[in-house]
Amino acid sequence: MFLLSKPPADRHSALEDAQGILVGATLVALSIQFLTASNLMTGQIAGLALLGSYVSDWSFGLIFFVLNLPFYILGYTQIGLTFTLKTFGAVGVLSIISELFPLVLTVDTVHPGLGAALGGILAGVGLISLFRHGATLGGVGIVALWLQDTRGIQAGNTQLAFDLLVFGAAFLILPLDVTLWSLFGAVILNMIITVNHRRDRYVARS
């Protein structure tokens, strides 16, 4: 477990953290609805989960939850128990909401360009909310925050590098136009994170 050179800019109460995590997970779940309505995907572990749901009978929520399990070890050993518990909660909330949303919300006739943009914006803002309340959506987000806090590497840059690998796989499975629109949305998402989540403003823990 490491010590960060600079503590967070402020402290949040447990209630503030709970609402921040709920809002962040809900925004990301909503972004998934726009992406699936456009038959698009995204990057990171969520992208792998969406890709898996397109080629299998498993749901996004279930695949997403299972893929994140190994990353909790890194979160616990390198960032801390509180961060890991918050992240586990955020992943659980997203998995549940993404399963419930299709039952009460139907999104039809979305141009892939708009779906990609809305998906990227909603997910980016949602992730910022999670970051600022000491959580992420597991997977690459844990690695990205760890590298930002210890090496000064922008979290958005780490996630974008992983996204290139995910979209490399997507090029082999999905149509070219679908993959390119999806990549457009992922770039928007990571630009939002890179611009708004900086080490000199917010870190994962004190």
DATAFEN-V295334 format. One record per pair of residues at least 4 apart in sequence whose ideal C-beta (glycine too) atoms are under 8 Angstrom apart, sorted by the first residue. I is the first residue (numbers start at 0). J is the second residue. Records with the same first field share a line. If there is no record, write none. Layout:
I = J, J
//
This chain:
0 = 76, 77, 78, 79
1 = 77, 78, 148, 149
3 = 148, 202, 203, 204, 205
5 = 198, 199, 202
6 = 202, 205
7 = 133, 201, 202, 204, 205
8 = 200, 201
11 = 15, 16, 19, 132, 133
12 = 16
13 = 17
14 = 18
15 = 19, 132
16 = 20, 85, 132, 133, 134
17 = 21
18 = 22
19 = 23, 128, 129, 131, 132
20 = 24, 85, 88, 89, 92, 128, 129, 132, 134
21 = 25, 92
22 = 26, 125, 128
23 = 27, 89, 125, 126, 127, 128, 129, 132, 134
24 = 28, 89, 92, 93, 96, 125, 129, 136
25 = 29, 92, 96, 125
26 = 30, 121, 122, 124, 125, 128
27 = 31, 45, 93, 121, 122, 125, 126, 136
28 = 32, 93, 96, 97, 100
29 = 33, 100, 121, 125
30 = 34, 41, 117, 118, 119, 120, 121, 122, 125
31 = 35, 41, 45, 49, 59, 97, 100, 118
32 = 36, 100, 101, 104, 106
33 = 37, 106, 109, 113, 114, 117, 118, 121
34 = 39, 40, 41, 49, 114, 115, 118, 181, 184
35 = 39, 49, 59
36 = 106, 107, 109, 114
37 = 109, 110, 111, 113, 114, 115, 118, 180
38 = 53, 111, 177
39 = 111, 114, 115, 118, 177, 180, 181, 184
40 = 46, 49, 50, 53, 165, 169, 173, 177, 178, 181
41 = 45, 46, 49, 118, 119, 122, 181, 184, 185, 188
42 = 46, 158, 159, 161, 162, 165, 166, 185, 188, 189
43 = 47, 136, 138, 139, 140, 158, 161, 162, 165
44 = 48, 63, 66, 67, 70, 136, 137, 138, 139, 140
45 = 49, 59, 63, 122, 136, 138
46 = 50, 162, 165, 166, 169, 181, 185
47 = 51, 62, 66, 165
48 = 52, 59, 62, 63, 66
49 = 53, 59
50 = 54, 165, 168, 169, 172, 173
51 = 55, 57, 59, 62
52 = 57, 58, 59, 62
53 = 172, 173
54 = 172
55 = 62
57 = 61, 62
58 = 62, 98
59 = 63, 97
60 = 64, 93, 94, 95, 97, 98
61 = 65, 94
62 = 66
63 = 67, 90, 93, 94, 97
64 = 68, 90, 91, 94
66 = 138
67 = 71, 90, 136, 137, 138
70 = 74, 137, 138, 139, 141, 142
71 = 75, 83, 86, 87, 137, 141
72 = 76
73 = 77, 78, 141, 142, 145
74 = 78, 79, 82, 83, 86, 137, 141
75 = 79, 80, 83
77 = 145
78 = 82, 83, 141, 144, 145, 148, 203, 204
79 = 83, 203, 204
80 = 84
81 = 85, 133, 204
82 = 86, 133, 134, 203, 204
83 = 87
84 = 88
85 = 89, 132, 133, 134
86 = 90, 134, 135, 136, 137, 140, 141
87 = 91, 137
88 = 92, 134
89 = 93, 129, 134, 135, 136, 137
90 = 94, 136, 137
91 = 95
92 = 96
93 = 97, 136
94 = 98
95 = 99
96 = 100
99 = 103
100 = 104
101 = 105
109 = 113, 114, 117
110 = 114
111 = 115, 176, 177, 180
112 = 116, 180, 183
113 = 117
114 = 118, 180, 184
115 = 119, 180, 181, 183, 184, 187
116 = 120, 183, 184, 187
117 = 121
118 = 122, 184, 188
119 = 123, 183, 184, 185, 186, 187, 188, 191
120 = 124, 187, 188, 191
121 = 125
122 = 126, 188
123 = 127, 187, 188, 189, 190, 191, 192, 195
124 = 128, 191
125 = 129
126 = 130, 135, 136, 140, 188, 191, 192, 196
127 = 131, 191, 192, 195, 196
128 = 132
129 = 134, 135, 136, 140
130 = 134, 135, 144, 154, 192, 196, 201, 203
131 = 196, 201
133 = 203, 204
135 = 140, 141, 143, 144
136 = 140
137 = 141
138 = 142
139 = 143, 157, 158, 161
140 = 144, 154, 158
141 = 145
142 = 146, 157
143 = 147, 154, 155, 157, 158
144 = 148, 154, 202, 203
145 = 149, 203
146 = 150, 152, 154, 157
147 = 151, 152, 153, 154, 157, 196, 198, 202
148 = 198, 202, 203
151 = 198
152 = 156, 157
153 = 157, 193, 197
154 = 158, 192, 193, 196
155 = 159, 189, 190, 191, 192, 193, 194, 196
156 = 160, 189, 193
157 = 161
158 = 162, 189, 192
159 = 163, 185, 186, 189, 193
160 = 164
161 = 165
162 = 166, 182, 185, 189
163 = 167
164 = 168
165 = 169
166 = 170, 178, 181, 182, 185
167 = 171
168 = 172
169 = 173, 177, 178, 181
170 = 175, 178
173 = 177, 178, 181
174 = 178
175 = 179
176 = 180
177 = 181
178 = 182
179 = 183
180 = 184
181 = 185
182 = 186
183 = 187
184 = 188
185 = 189
186 = 190
187 = 191
188 = 192
189 = 193
190 = 194
191 = 195
192 = 196
196 = 200, 201
197 = 201
198 = 202
//
